[in-house]
């Protein structure tokens, strides 16, 4: 598939400029969203509290080394993971990765990512700092980005944390990563001047199956994901036809409208770059390096693909085509395999296999202004993980993926993409 096509003067991905305001839905719709969201929170919040209470008394394997609070946000604890090989009495410093959990801006808990954070810290010798934020609908946009901003700044100023603050370091050795809604927040908070202009500003922002475009209604996103009847439910649905829109669904679809209603205030511009960074964030306002990871069987994957291609087009010399979500050409409209074929063996990331290189699944660009022997000034990395659902790397979610084979596949692909991400951070972004 060619990476270049004629320039679209109406916008690199077929989107028009201008303002789209969040409109109020009918009263009964608002009532149903409120009942659904507050009802769900009334069930989950006590369960989260009970789990946290139990784990403070009997910490599970993979728990954080420290849970601490900062004066700027005393109600939002930060979970800190030192590599298991690190001597906490040592003056040695570490590169740092901030992580942000998902949950549609409304639900979720930092605890949900403990396994990922612990594995990444231990396996790749990185200090991992897991951040928290206030949840909608009680705290709608833009509360969450500013919560994350305050906590990042507090952690960077915390002398007790062994973050690499070397005066001789040619660039910051920090990065920020988010899952799902956290992917949105990672790109959002990176644009804020207090973060962007900080000496230790994240050198990379990473979105993992992020919700990056809130200007498009959730149901419209279904046309942009592949459907694979050959896979067992819930990854595949034998009754779903790729040509019949009425049969299309996605595990997120039942939640997304209530999430959007909860997080976005009425009258808000849906193309605000802090809300929908996929098309509207200025490349110069983002960190020098951006990595976008997506799940192929996810209605959010196409907006991630568009984001990666758009940033590639604007950040370097590559005239990369940006997919159009409305295209009549299926390879541009569908993120992944448009024919619904199962294309990977268990645990494979096909974009990393030279014999099956396909830029729909992976590309990596690095900019070297002084030539490859010098220090990289920036870059874009894209990775589409094949044949997996949203949340495949979270053990609590993948337990619902349907069967031992699917769970094992998700586990292997999680390990593979984490290894690739660590390689990119260490060798390319931080150049350790």
C-alpha positions in Angstrom: 0.0 0.0 0.0 1.5 3.4 -1.0 2.3 5.8 1.7 1.7 8.8 -0.6 -1.4 10.2 -2.3 -2.4 13.6 -3.7 -2.7 16.4 -1.1 -6.3 17.1 0.1 -6.6 20.9 0.2 -9.7 20.6 2.5 -7.5 19.1 5.2 -5.0 16.3 5.4 -7.6 13.8 6.6 -10.7 15.2 5.0 -11.7 17.2 8.1 -12.8 20.8 7.8 -11.7 23.6 10.1 -14.1 25.6 12.2 -15.9 25.1 15.5 -18.2 22.3 16.5 -20.0 22.9 19.8 -21.2 20.2 22.2 -25.0 20.3 22.0 -27.4 19.4 24.8 -29.2 16.1 24.1 -33.0 15.7 24.8 -33.9 15.7 28.5 -34.7 12.0 28.6 -31.4 11.2 27.0 -29.6 13.3 29.6 -31.5 11.5 32.3 -30.6 8.1 31.0 -26.9 9.1 30.7 -26.9 10.5 34.3 -28.6 7.4 35.7 -26.3 5.1 33.9 -23.1 6.8 34.9 -24.0 7.6 38.5 -25.4 4.1 38.9 -22.3 2.5 37.5 -20.1 4.7 39.7 -22.2 3.9 42.8 -21.3 0.2 42.2 -17.7 0.5 41.2 -16.4 3.1 43.7 -17.1 1.0 46.8 -15.5 -2.0 45.0 -12.4 0.1 44.2 -12.3 1.2 47.9 -12.6 -2.3 49.2 -9.9 -3.6 46.8 -7.6 -0.8 47.9 -8.3 -1.4 51.6 -7.5 -5.1 51.2 -4.4 -4.5 49.2 -2.9 -2.1 51.8 -3.0 -4.9 54.3 -1.9 -7.7 51.9 -0.1 -6.1 49.0 -0.3 -8.2 45.8 2.6 -9.1 43.6 3.4 -6.1 41.4 2.2 -3.4 43.9 3.9 0.0 43.8 6.9 0.7 46.0 5.5 4.1 47.2 2.1 5.7 47.2 2.4 9.4 48.0 0.4 12.6 47.7 1.4 16.1 46.8 0.1 19.3 48.3 -1.2 20.5 45.0 -3.6 17.6 44.7 -3.8 15.8 48.1 -6.9 13.8 47.0 -5.0 12.3 44.0 -2.3 9.8 45.2 0.6 8.9 42.9 1.8 5.4 42.6 5.6 5.0 42.1 7.4 1.9 40.8 11.2 1.5 41.1 12.9 -1.2 39.1 13.4 -4.3 41.2 17.1 -4.1 40.5 17.4 -0.5 41.7 18.9 0.2 45.1 16.8 2.9 46.6 19.7 4.0 48.8 21.8 4.7 45.7 22.3 8.2 44.3 21.9 6.7 40.8 19.2 8.3 38.7 16.7 6.8 36.2 14.8 7.7 33.2 11.1 8.3 34.1 7.9 7.3 32.5 4.6 8.9 33.7 1.5 6.8 33.0 -2.1 7.8 33.0 -4.9 5.2 33.4 -8.1 5.0 31.3 -11.8 4.7 32.0 -13.5 7.1 29.7 -12.5 10.1 31.9 -15.2 8.8 34.3 -14.2 5.5 35.7 -11.1 3.4 36.1 -8.4 3.5 38.8 -4.6 3.7 38.9 -4.5 0.2 40.4 -5.8 -1.2 37.1 -2.4 -0.5 35.5 -0.2 -1.8 38.3 0.8 -5.0 36.5 1.8 -3.0 33.4 3.7 -0.4 35.4 5.5 -3.0 37.5 6.5 -5.1 34.5 7.8 -2.1 32.6 9.8 -0.8 35.5 11.4 -4.1 36.3 12.0 -5.3 32.8 13.3 -2.1 31.3 14.9 -0.3 34.4 12.7 2.7 34.2 11.1 4.7 37.0 7.4 4.5 36.4 5.1 7.2 38.0 1.4 6.4 37.8 -0.8 9.5 37.9 -4.4 10.1 38.9 -7.1 12.7 37.9 -10.5 13.8 39.0 -13.4 12.0 37.2 -16.3 13.2 35.2 -19.2 14.0 35.4 -18.4 15.7 38.8 -15.2 17.1 37.3 -15.6 17.6 33.5 -13.1 18.9 31.0 -10.6 20.6 31.4 -10.2 19.4 35.1 -8.3 16.2 34.2 -5.6 17.7 32.1 -4.8 20.3 34.8 -4.8 17.6 37.5 -2.2 15.7 35.5 -0.3 18.9 34.8 -0.1 19.7 38.6 1.1 16.2 39.5 3.7 16.0 36.7 5.2 19.3 37.9 5.1 18.2 41.5 6.9 14.9 40.7 9.5 16.7 38.6 10.3 19.0 41.5 10.3 16.1 44.1 14.0 15.7 45.0 13.3 12.3 46.6 12.5 10.7 43.3 15.6 9.6 41.3 14.5 11.2 38.1 17.5 11.9 35.8 18.0 15.7 36.3 21.6 15.7 35.0 22.7 19.2 34.0 24.9 17.6 31.4 22.1 15.6 29.8 21.5 16.9 26.3 17.7 16.4 26.6 15.1 15.3 29.1 14.9 11.7 30.0 11.2 11.6 30.8 8.2 10.6 28.8 4.4 10.4 29.4 2.1 7.6 28.4 -1.6 7.1 28.7 -4.1 4.2 28.1 -7.5 4.9 26.4 -8.7 8.2 27.9 -5.3 8.5 29.4 -3.9 8.5 25.9 -5.9 11.6 25.2 -4.6 13.2 28.4 -1.0 12.4 27.6 -1.2 14.3 24.4 -3.4 17.0 26.0 -1.2 17.8 29.0 1.9 17.8 26.8 0.6 20.9 25.1 0.2 23.0 28.3 2.9 25.7 28.5 3.9 24.8 32.1 4.7 21.3 30.9 6.0 22.1 27.4 8.5 24.7 28.7 9.8 22.8 31.7 13.5 21.8 31.5 12.4 18.2 32.2 9.4 18.3 29.9 8.5 14.8 28.6 10.6 14.2 25.5 7.9 11.8 24.2 4.2 11.5 24.5 2.6 8.0 24.0 -1.0 7.1 23.4 -2.1 3.5 23.8 -5.5 2.9 22.1 -6.3 6.5 23.0 -9.6 8.3 22.4 -8.1 11.2 20.4 -11.1 12.6 18.5 -14.2 13.7 20.5 -15.5 15.7 17.6 -16.9 12.6 15.9 -19.9 10.8 17.4 -19.1 7.3 18.7 -21.5 5.5 16.3 -19.7 7.0 13.3 -16.5 5.4 14.3 -17.8 1.8 13.7 -17.3 2.1 9.9 -13.6 2.5 10.4 -12.7 -0.8 12.2 -12.4 -4.2 10.6 -14.6 -7.2 11.7 -13.2 -10.7 11.8 -15.8 -13.4 11.9 -13.1 -16.1 12.0 -12.2 -15.1 15.5 -14.2 -16.3 18.5 -16.4 -13.7 20.3 -15.9 -11.2 21.7 -12.9 -10.5 19.3 -15.0 -11.8 16.4 -18.7 -12.0 15.7 -19.8 -14.5 13.1 -23.0 -12.5 12.6 -21.3 -9.3 11.8 -21.0 -8.4 8.2 -18.4 -5.8 7.0 -20.9 -4.6 4.5 -23.9 -4.2 6.8 -23.6 -1.1 9.0 -26.6 -2.1 11.1 -24.8 -5.2 12.4 -21.6 -3.4 13.4 -20.8 -3.0 17.1 -17.9 -2.6 19.4 -17.4 -3.3 23.2 -17.0 0.5 23.7 -20.1 1.6 21.9 -22.4 1.1 24.8 -20.2 3.2 27.1 -18.9 5.9 24.8 -22.0 8.2 24.5 -22.3 8.4 28.3 -18.6 9.0 28.7 -18.7 11.8 26.2 -21.8 13.4 27.8 -20.1 13.2 31.2 -16.7 14.6 30.2 -17.5 17.4 27.7 -19.5 20.4 28.9 -22.3 21.8 26.8 -21.1 24.5 24.4 -17.5 23.2 24.5 -15.7 23.4 21.2 -15.1 19.7 20.3 -12.2 20.7 18.2 -10.3 22.2 21.1 -6.7 20.7 20.7 -6.8 19.8 24.4 -9.9 17.8 23.9 -9.4 16.3 20.4 -5.6 16.3 19.7 -5.9 14.0 16.8 -6.3 16.7 14.2 -6.2 19.9 16.1 -3.1 19.9 18.2 -0.3 21.9 16.7 2.7 19.6 16.1 5.0 22.3 17.6 3.1 22.1 20.9 3.6 18.4 21.3 6.8 16.7 22.5 9.5 16.1 19.9 8.7 12.4 19.8 5.2 10.9 19.6 4.2 7.3 19.6 0.7 6.0 18.8 -0.2 2.4 19.6 -3.7 1.1 18.7 -5.7 -2.1 18.8 -6.9 -3.3 15.4 -10.3 -4.4 16.6 -11.2 -1.1 18.2 -13.5 1.6 16.9 -10.9 4.2 18.2 -8.0 2.8 16.1 -8.7 4.9 12.9 -8.3 8.2 14.8 -5.0 6.9 16.2 -3.9 6.0 12.7 -4.9 9.5 11.4 -3.0 11.1 14.3 0.2 9.2 13.6 0.1 9.9 9.9 -0.8 13.6 10.3 2.0 14.2 12.8 4.4 12.4 10.5 3.3 14.6 7.6 3.7 17.8 9.6 6.8 16.9 11.5 9.3 15.7 8.9 10.1 15.6 5.2 7.9 12.5 4.5 4.8 13.3 2.4 2.8 10.6 4.1 -0.9 10.3 3.2 -3.4 10.8 6.0 -6.3 8.3 5.9 -9.8 9.6 5.4 -12.4 8.1 7.7 -15.1 8.8 5.0 -13.2 7.4 2.1 -14.9 5.0 -0.3 -11.6 3.2 -0.6 -11.7 0.5 2.1 -7.9 0.4 2.8 -8.1 4.1 3.7 -11.4 3.9 5.6 -10.6 0.7 7.6 -7.8 0.7 10.1 -6.3 -2.7 9.8 -7.2 -5.4 7.3 -10.2 -4.2 5.3 -11.1 -7.8 4.3 -11.5 -9.0 7.9 -8.7 -11.6 7.6 -6.9 -12.9 10.7 -3.4 -11.9 9.7 -1.2 -12.7 12.7 -0.1 -15.8 14.4 -0.2 -15.9 18.1 1.8 -13.1 19.7 3.0 -11.6 16.4 3.2 -7.9 15.8 3.3 -7.9 12.0 4.7 -4.4 11.6 7.8 -5.6 13.3 8.4 -8.5 11.0 10.5 -7.4 7.9 9.0 -10.1 5.7 5.5 -8.8 6.3 6.1 -5.1 6.6 2.9 -3.1 6.1 2.7 0.6 7.1 -0.9 0.3 8.0 0.4 -1.6 11.0 3.7 0.1 11.7 6.1 2.8 10.8 8.8 4.7 12.6 10.4 8.0 11.5 13.3 9.7 13.3 14.6 13.2 12.3 18.4 13.7 12.5 19.1 17.4 11.5 22.8 16.8 11.6 22.8 13.4 10.0 22.4 10.0 11.5 25.5 10.3 13.6 24.0 13.2 15.6 21.3 13.4 18.1 17.7 12.9 17.0 15.5 16.0 17.1 12.1 14.2 17.0 10.1 11.5 15.3 6.8 9.6 15.1 6.2 6.0 15.7 3.0 4.1 14.8 2.1 0.5 15.9 -1.2 -1.2 15.3 -1.5 -4.4 17.3 -3.4 -6.9 15.1 -6.4 -9.0 16.1 -6.8 -7.6 19.6 -9.5 -5.5 21.3 -9.3 -2.2 23.2 -7.6 -2.9 26.6 -5.8 -6.1 25.4 -2.8 -5.2 27.6 -4.8 -4.9 30.8 -5.2 -8.3 32.7 -8.6 -7.2 34.1 -9.9 -6.5 30.6 -8.3 -9.3 28.6 -9.8 -11.9 31.1 -13.1 -11.0 29.3 -11.7 -11.5 25.8 -13.0 -15.0 25.4 -11.0 -18.1 25.9 -7.5 -19.2 26.8 -6.1 -18.8 23.3 -7.2 -15.1 23.0 -5.9 -14.3 26.5 -2.5 -15.9 25.7 -2.4 -14.0 22.4 -3.0 -10.7 24.2 -0.4 -11.5 26.8 2.3 -12.2 24.2 1.4 -9.1 22.2 1.5 -7.0 25.3 5.0 -8.3 26.0 6.1 -7.7 22.4 4.8 -4.1 22.2 6.2 -3.2 25.6 9.6 -4.4 24.5 9.4 -2.4 21.3 8.3 0.7 23.1 11.2 0.4 25.6 13.6 0.0 22.7 12.3 3.1 21.1 12.4 5.1 24.3 15.9 4.1 25.2 17.6 4.0 21.8 15.8 6.8 20.0 14.1 9.2 22.4 16.5 9.2 25.4 19.5 7.8 23.5 20.8 6.1 26.6 
